[in-house]
Amino acid sequence: MSTVKIKLGRRAFIKNTSLASGGLVLGFSFLNSCKPKDVEKMAVREMPKEWFDINSYLKIGDNGLVTIMAPNPEFGQGVITSMPMIVADELDVDWNDVLVEQANFDQEEYGWQFTGGSQGIRRRWEGLRMAGATAKQMLIAAAAQTWQVPESEITVSDGTLNHTGSDKSAGYGEMASVAAKMEVPEEVTLKEVKDFKIIGHSKKSVENKKIVTGKPLFGLDYQHDDALVAMVVHPPAFGLTLKSYDDSQVKSMPGIVNVLKIKTLEDSFTRGYFDTNAFTDLIAIVGKSTWEVMNAKKQLKAEWEPISDSKFKMDRFGTQMEVDVPSGLESTEDHYAEMNKMANRSGTTARKDGNPESIFKTAAKTIERSYSCPFLAHNCMEPMNFFAHVTEDRAKLAGPLQAPVLTAPTVAARLGMPVENIEIELTRMGGGFGRRAYGHYAVEAALISREVRAPIKLVYTREDDMTCGIYRPSYQAYYRAALDENNDLVAFHVKAGGIPETPLFADRFPAGAVENYLAQQWEINSNITIGAFRAPRSNFMAGVEQAFLDEVAEAAGKDPIDFRLELLDRAKNNPVGENNEYEPDRLAGVLKLAREKSNWSEVPSGTHRGVSAYFCHNSYAAHIVDVVMDGDTPKVEKVVCAIDCGIVINPDAAANMAEGAIVDGVGNAMYGELTFIDGSPQQTNFDTYKIIRHSEAPKIIEVHFVQNEIDPTGLGEPPFPPVFGALANALYKATGKRNYDQPFAVERRIVG
């Protein structure tokens, strides 16, 4: 067992206590998160007669039921179940006696309420365990005081306190009122991994029943008496802004209450990093029903004009910067032409080891390849939406939001009221993938509500969401490798850039494994808004890096896995440089596990196999993809996935997350593409923007986890990036053709 110091003082840990009906309420800071459980599942046990509710707590009722709040927003990744599992395990309570509730936004109580970056469990792991262990210790102290026995003689199991010497026992509920008076211990003992009873054992999502029975959970489900419906009209192209509009016809249409112009962010406002906003000048149409507003929106007449070059101030988590926004109407054809030009220039050096330029001049073999990818839209199945009711001095908002902690200050600043007067109710999200980290739609809803002086429900159409950002950037990467006369990799060069950011990770594999290594980068500015997209930047770099390494392995006459393991052995035993992000043993570990589970060397007849492995978001993943040909059409038959993400909290849910990432990766690699002509997105709905169909998904997906006792790391994103490379390598085996440009299933569209 490990003993840890309580990092929170009593005032921070116990927000409030209540002796009503013996209830014990333990509040804990943002380090300690928890989850929602359906009360209906507890029908076998009566609810406590009373217990005291606060915003941040671990609450024990007089009959032993435990309520744990979930501070992190949920969009399908499962934290609403896995976080309470951590608390419940250290508390030593029966999982069947746990209730879970979704916390609303409360920065004072929960601090950093943000779902993204695969950091939820990783950042809250210790605090959640501490919350459960501290509550258990206080219950033990209560029993020891009541029975007049030493604390060391009391044992706990499934919510029951026992003292063998006196043959006394009591449930947690019986000791709750006494425990509420106990001092918070200065340190507590956490369980050994081998003693976990809940962690590591699969539990069904606490919201499954609500989902399958259609209970209201999502933002679109949110209802409020007398709420009006609002929609926005934005410019038809990036590089345009509102000039004027004529609402005379629209205002006379049935059900239309108001038509108004809103400015989401003032020009002088210093934006936060997640205040990305494609169009700040919008027309809002407000009416009594969705249908009436949609019809009115089609009839609105507006004029647009080109933007001028501009700047805005940004606070990037403490770093003050000025962002340039160029004018112009951009097109995909021009984007690729500009990226090709940049690829022929030297770029800015991000890392250099040895003397790669010299080695390339004398190499026995040199392999050079370039790769590119288009912009991608997030396409969450639940369109953007938010409820707002703004009064003179308060604002009530509700909806799907990944980063309420970052959106609330912006809403407050724009409304000119204290952030503590902003109430945000968090609903379940129908997909996020980074898109809902940008809360501009919540700001829009608040401004519309304030102007019309009524509660409103803002709803985006699919076309609205797909055409006003926020997108995965378009990237390009150039690779060069040098082999000596023994076919050993002796020099490696990567140069990567994009519109409008670089995807380069200079210190990731194979950095550290090659003595002569050069990483360079470049960027092309744009007025097309971009943002986090599942595994930002990694979703491109993993695929192209791993496809290139396969080609280098082929040139060297080596097995693709053996080639990678050879490099990783170098990185372990004779590493180059000191800033390598990854652990060679763990990256090699997932490759070996995937090789074993797939029977790598025994390829079934008619099957074509590709491999990929990558490190990102603190975790490691390797995929082996099997492709078969159906006539001229390649189909993904099977994917074997190996992941090292430390301790796995909820294995079935973790496997589900990996399976979803794999299907998503196959779909984006094969079909994902957003193109522009004169600043206007050419794909506006699913009739032109293809996502993967059921028949195109892998028939079989196996997910295997490396078993270790490392604290949990990321999982939502790491299984996604390697799919692109493994699929590209398998397609080469199947078709004899290598794919250098995404998407793989179509030739690059010539636009213009």
N, C-alpha and C positions, 0 to 999 in steps of 0.2 A: 504494500500500500504506500501511497505517497501522501505526505502531509504538506498542506499549503497554507500560507498565511491568508487570512481574509483581507482582501484588498479594498474592501468597502467598509467604512465605519458604520456603526449601528444606525445613525441617522439616515445614511444612504441605503442601507440594506432593509431596514424595517421602516417602510413609509408610513405605516399605520397598523395598529393592532386593534382587534375587537374581541370582546369576551361575549358578544351576543351569541347565545346558544352554544357557547364553548368554541366558537370559530376562531381559528388562528390565521391571521393574514400576514404573510411575509412578502414585502415588496423588495424588488431587486432592480438594479440599474440595467442599462442597455447591454451590459456584458452578459446578462442572464436572460435568455429568451425562452419562450414557451409556445405551446400550441393549443389549437381549438379542437374540442371533441364534442360530438353530437350528443346532446342530453338524452335523445331518444334511445341511444345505445345503453343508457344507464337505467332503463326501465325496470331492470331486475332489482334495483335498489332505490329507495325513496330519497328524494332530495332533502338536504338539511332544512330544518325549520327556518333558520335564518343564517345568513353570513354577510359579512361586510364587504362591499365592493369598492375598490379603488382602481386606478388605471394600471398600476404596475405591481403585480403581486404573485405570490404563491399562496393559495388560499386552501385551508383545510376546514371542512365542515364538521359538525358535531357527530356525524355518523361515519366519518373517515373518508368521505369523498374529497378529492383534491382537484382544484381548478388551477390551471396554469395558463397565463396569457401568452399569446404569440405576437411579439412586436414586429417581426419581419413580414412584409407583404408576401402573399402566396400567389404564384401564377402557374402552378403545376409541378414545381420542382420538389414539393413534398416537405418543406420546412415546417409546415403547419402540423405535421405528424412527427418528424424526426427530432425537432427541437424539444418537444415535451418528453419524448422517449429518454433523452439524456437526463433531464431533471428527474423524471420518475425513477430511473435506475439508481441514481445516487440517493434519492429519497427512500428507496427500498419500499415502494408502494406497488400494489398489484395494478398492472396496466388497465385492468377492467374498472378500477376505481378512479380513473383520471378523466376529468372533463377539460376541454380545451376551448378557449375563446380567442378570436382575433382582436388584438389591441388596435385601437385607433391611433392616429398620430398624436404623440405627446413627447416633445423633445426633452423636457425636464425629466420625465420618468424613464424614457427608453433611449434617449440619445440618438445614435446613428441608425435610424430606421431606413434601411436601404437594402433592396434585393438586387444583386447584380455582381458580376465579377467572380462568381463561384466562391464567394467569401463568407456566406452566411454562417454555416456550421463552423468553419475554420475560426472565425473571429469570436464566436460566442461559446466555443467548446468549453473552455475553462470556467467561464462565468456561469454557464448553465449547470455544470457539475457542482460548482461551489454552492449554488443556490440550493440544489437538492441535498447536498451533504450537510450544509449548515442547518437547514430545517430539521433534518434527521437528528443531528447532534442536540439541538434544542429540545426535541421531543424526548430524547434519551435523558437529558438533564432533568426534564420535568418528571419523568417516571422515577428517576433516582431520588429526587426530592420527595415525591409523594410516598414512595415505599420505604424511604430511609435506607437505601442500599447504595453501594458504590456504582458509579456510572459504568465502570469497566466490566461489571458483572451482567450488564443488560445487553441482550441481543435483540436484533430486529429482523423481521422477515415479512415481506408482503403487507406492510402497514400495521404489523402487530409487534408490540414491545413485550419482551419476556424476561423474567428473572427466575432462573431454575432453582436457586437456593430456597426461595420463599414460595415457589410455585405460583407466582403472580404473573398476570398478563393483562394487557390492555390494548385496545385499538388506538390509532392515532387520534381519532375524534375525541376519545375520552381524556386525552392529555393535552388537547389543543389549548384550552383556556389557561392551563398552568404554563405551558411552553411559551405562551404569548408574553409572559412576565420575565422570562429568562434572558440573561445577557447573551448577546451574540458572541460566540467563541472567537478568540483571536486567531485560531487556526483550526482546520478540520482535516480529517483523513479521507482521501479519495480512494475509491475502489481500485484494485488491480484489474487489469483488462480481463483476466481469467474469471473474475467474479461477476462480470456483467450478466444480468438476467434478461434485460430488455434490449440494451444496445447490442447490435449484431444479430438480432432475431427479427424476422420480418413481421411487420404490423401493417394492417390495411389502413389506407388514408382515413383520417377521422371525418373527412367530408364526402366519402364515397356515396353514402346513402343520400345525402342532399343532392349530389350531382345526378345520380341515376333516377331520382324521383322528381327532378326538375324544380327543386326548391330554389328560391331566389338567392343567388350568391354573387353574381357578377355585376359590374357597373351598369350594364344595360338593363338588369333586373330592377335597379333601384327606383323606387316609387316615392312620390311626395304629393300630397294633396295640393291641387291648384297649380302644379308646376307647368310651365309653358315649355314648348319644344323650340330649340334654337339650332340653326346651322350657319356655317360661315361660307363665304365666297372669297376665294383667294385668287391671285393672279394665275393665268393659264401657263405661265412660263417663268422659270428662274431668270432674273435679270429684268423683270418688269415690276412695276408698282402701280397702285391705284391712282388714277387721274381724276375720274368723276364717275358718277352713276346716276341713273334715272330710276326711281322707285315708284313713280306715279301709278304705273299699271299694277305693280306687285301689291302695293298697299290696299288696293281695292279688291284683291282676291279673297275668296272665302277663308276665314280662320286666321288671317294674318293680323297680328297685333302691332308689329313695329318692324321697321327696317332702319338700321343705324350703322355708322362707321365706328370701329373700335381700333385703337392703337395699343397693341399688347405690351410693348416695351417702349418707354420714352428714350429718345436718342441719347440723353445724358446719363442713362442708367448704366451702372457697372454690372455687367452680367456675370452670373456664376458659370462654372464650367458646363453645367447641364441646362443652361438657359438657351440652348440652341433654338432658334426661331426662324423658320424659313421666310415667313412673310409677316411683318409686324402691322401692316395696314390692311384691315379686313372689313368686309361688309357682313353684318350679322342680320339674319332674317329670323324673326320670332313669331311663332304662331301657336295654335291650339292643338295641332296634331302633326305627327311626322309627315304624313301624306300631303297635308296642305302646305307645309313648309317646303317639302321637296318640289312640289309643283311650282311654287312661287320662285324658288331658286332658279328653275329653268327659264323663267320669264324675265329675270332681272337683267337690265341692260347696264353694262359697265364699260368704261374706257380705261385702258392701261397704257402706261408710258415707260420708256427705258429708265432704269436706275442710273445714278452716277456713281463713280468710285466713292466709297465711304469707309469709315472706320468706326469701331465701337470698342469700349473698354471692357476687359474681362478680368475677373479675379479667379485664377486657377488654383483654388485651394491655398490661397495665401500669396501666390505669385501674380503680381500685377502685370498685365500685358495689353497691348493694343492690337486688335485684329483688323486686317484689311479685307474689305469686301469689294472685289472688282466688278465693274460694269460689264455688259455684254451678254449676248444670247449664245450659249454654248451648245455644241453638238458632239455626239459620240465620235463621229468620223474625225473631227478635229482633235478630240481628246487623245485618241490613239496615235494620231500623227505627232502630237506634242510629246507624248510619252516616248515614242520611238526616238525622237530627237534627244530627249534627256538621257535615254539609255546609251547614246553614243558619246556622252560627255562623262567627265571623270566623277562627278558627284562629290559630296562631302564625306571625308573619311570618319567613320564611327569607331573602327577598331583595325589595328594592324599588328600582326605578329610576324616576326622573321622578315624575309625579303621575297615576297611573292612575285614581284615583277621580274626579278632575276631568274627565279625558278621556271616561270612560264616560258622564258626565252630558250631554255635548254631542255624542256620536258620531252620525254619520249612520245607522249600522247597528250593532246589537249582536247577537251570536250567543252563546247560552248552552246548554251541554249538560252532562249528568252521565253518568258511566260507572261500571260496577262489575264485579267478578269474584269468583268463589267461592274457597274453599280448594281446593288441588290436592294430590293424593298423588304421590309420586315414581314409585312402581311400577317399580323396577328389575327386570328380568326374572329376575335371580338374587336370590332372597329373602335377607334378612339371615342371616348364619351366621358362626360363628367356632369355631375349635378352641382349647382351653386345656389345659395340663397344669401344674398348680401344685404344687410340692413345698414343703418346709420353708423354703427360702431362695431358690428360683428359680422363674421362670414362663416357660414356652414357649407362645407363642400363634402362631396362623397363620390368615390369612383375608383377605377383601377389605376394604380400609380406605383411605380417601383421605388421612387425616391421622394417620399413625402418630406423628409428632413431637408431636402434641397429645394423643393417646390414651395413650401410654406413661406420662407423668407421673401421669395420673389412675389408671391401673391400679396403678402403684407405690404411690401414696398410699393407695389403698383396701386393698391387700394388706399395707401396712406394710413394704415392702422397697425397697431402693435401685433407682432407675430402671435402673442398669446391669445389674441382675439380671433385667430384663425383656427377653426375646428375642421379637421379632415377625417372623415370616416373611411376606412380602408375596405374596399370590396375585393373579392377574389378577381384575378385578372385572367381573361381568356387569351393568354399568351403575352409575352413581354419581349424576350430576346434582346433587351437593350432599348427597344423603342419607347417603352413607357417610363424610362428614366428621364425623359425630356417632357416636363410637365406644362408645356405651352398651352395645351388644350384646357388644363385646369384654370390657368390665368384667363384664357378667353371666356370660359364659363362665368368666372367671377365678375369680369368686367361687363358682360352682357346683363347679368342679373342686377348689378348695381345701376346700370343705365335704365333698364325697364322697370326697376323697383318691384321685382317679382322673382319667385323661385323659378329657375329654368333648368332644363336638361339639354345639354349640348350633345349633339350626335354627329359624327362624321360618317359620310358614305364611304364605301370602299374606294371610290374614285378620289375622294378628298384625301384619304390617308395615303394612297399610293402616289399621288401627284404633288404633295406638298412636303415631302421628306418625312422622316430623316433616313438616310440611306447608308448602306455599306459602301465605302469608297471604291473607285476603280483603281486597280493597282497594276504595276508592271515590275518584273524582276529579271535580271540578267545573271546567269551563273557561268562560271568557268572553272574547270578542274584540270590539274596537271598530274599525270602518272609518270613514274620513272620506268626504267627498263624492266623492273621486277613487278610492274603493275601495282605499285603502292601509290596511294594518294599523297602527293608531296606539296601541293599548293591548292588553295581554294579561294575563289573570289566571288562575292555576291554583291550586286548593286541593285537596290530596290527603291522604288518611289511610287507616287500615286497622286491622285486628284481627290482632295487637296492635301493628303498627308502621306508620309512614308510608312510602309508596313514593316520595316526592318527591325529585327531583334539581333543585334550584333553579337551578343554574348551567349547565344543558344547554339546547340549542336548544329554543325560539327566544329564550331569554335571550341578550342581547347583540345581538339583531337588531331589538328593539322598544324605542323610547325610553321608553315608559311600561309598566313590567312589574312584576307583583306575584306572588310565590309564597308560599303559606301551607300549613301542615300541621297535622295533629292525629293522635291515637292513641287507641284504646280498648283497655284492658287485658283480658287473657283468660287462662284457664288451659289453653287449647289450645296445644300446643307447635308452634312454627313454626321454620323454618330455611332455609338457602340452597336455592334451587331454580333451576335453570339460568338464568343472568342475573338474579340476585335484584333485585326491584323493577323493573328494566328490562323484564322480561317483561310487566308490566302497563302501565307508563308509556309505552313506545314505541308500543304499540297504540293507546291512547286518544288520545295526543297527535297521532299521525299521522292517525287517523280524524277528529279535530276539525279539524286543519289542512286536510284535504280539504273539509270542510264550509264552512270559512271561505273557501277558494279559490273554491268554488262561489258563495257569496254575493257575492264580489267579481267574479265573472264571469271568472275567470282559470284557465288551465290549471294543474292541480295541481303539475306539476314546475316550470313557469315561476314559479309563486307561491313555491315553496320556494327556488328559485335566487335570486329577487329578494331574499328575506329574508337568504339567506346572503351575497349581495353587500353588503348593508348591514352585516352582521356583520364582513365582511372590511375594508371601506373606511371604515366609520364605526362601530366597535363601541361598544356601550353597556356600561359596567362593565369591571372588570379581572379578574374571576374566572371567565370563561367557560371551561368544560372542554374544549370541542371546537375543532378547527381548521376554519374555514369552507371553505377550499379543498379539504380532504380529504373533507368531507361533501358538498360540491358535486360533487366528482370522481366519487364512486360513483353519484350521481344521474345525472350525464351519461353515465357508462358504461352504466348500466342502460337509460337512454333510447335510447342508440345500439344496444345489442345486442338490444333488444326491438322495434325499429322502432315506438316508442311511438305515433307519429301514424298508423300504418297498422294499424288494428285489424281483424282478420278478421271477416267477417259472423258474427253469433251469438256473438261473444266479448265479454266484459265485463271491463274492465281496471282494476286498482287499483295504486297505488304507495305506497311507504313507505320512509323512510330514517332511520337512527338511529346514534348514537354511544354505545358503551359498551365497557368493558374495553379501553380504549385503541385500539379499532379502529372502522371505519366500514362499514356495510352498507346496501345499498338493494335492495329487492325489487319486482318488477313481477309481479303475479299475474293470470293469465287464468282467468276462470270461464265455463263454459258451462252452459246449463240442460238437464237431462234430464227433460222434463216439468216438474214443480214442484220438482225436486231440483237444487240447484246443485252442480256438480262442478268441482274445480280441474283445469284442463287443462294449464296450463304455468306455471312460475315461472322468471323470469330474475333472477339474483342477481349483484350486483356488490359486491366486498369490497376494502377497503384495510386490510390487516393487516401492511403492511411486506413485508419479504422473505419469500417463501413457501418453506419448507424442502422439503416433499414435496408437489408439486402435486396428484397424484391423491388422496392421503390427505386433503389440505386440502379438496378438492372433495367428497370423501365426507363429511367432517365437516359441511360446509355443507348438503349434501343431507339428512343426518340431522336437522339442526336445523330445516330447512324442513318436513320431514314431521312432526316432533315438534310444531312450532308450529301447523301446520294442524290436527293432531289435538286439541291442547289448546284451541285457539280454538273449534273446532266442538263438542267433546264433553266436555272436562274439567270435572268438578264433584264436590266432596265436600261433603255437607250433614250437619247435625247436628240431632238431636232430643234434648233433655235431656242434652246432652253426649255422646251416642252417635253415632258415624259411621254414616250410613245406607248407604254403599257399602262393601262388605267384600271384594269380589272382582271379577273382570272381567265377571261376569254383570250387575252393576249399575253398575260404574264403566267407562264405555266408553273404549277407546283406539282410535286410528285403525286401520282395516283396510286390507289391501293394495289393495282396489278403490277406496278413498277417497283414496289418496295421489295426488299430482300425476302425470300421465302423463309429463310432460317436465320436467326441471329442468336449467337451464343455470347454471353457476357461472363467473364471470369475475373475475379478480383484477387490481387496479390494479398496474401494474409500476412499482416504484420501488426505491430502495436504502435505505429507512428500516429501522432495526433491527426485527426481528419484534415484533409486539404480539399481542393476544389473538385467538383464533379459535374456541375451543370454544363460546363463548356469543354473541358479536356477531351471527351470522346468525339467531339464534332470535327476539329481540324484534320485529324489523320485520315478521315474517310476519303477526302479529295485525292490524296496521293495514292492510297491503296487501290482506289477505283481506277485512277489513271494507269497505274501499273498493270492491273488486271486487264484493262481494255487493250493495252498494247499487246499483251500475250494473246488476246482473243482475235484482234483485228490486224496485227502487224503494223498498226499506225499509232504513233505517239500523239497525245493531246497536249498542246502547248497553250491553248486559249480556252477559257471557260466561257459559256457552258459547252460540255463535250458533245451533246446530242445534236447541235446545229452548227452549221458553218457561220462564221462571223457575219452578222448582218451589215450590209453596206447601206448606209443611210445618207440622206441628202438628195 
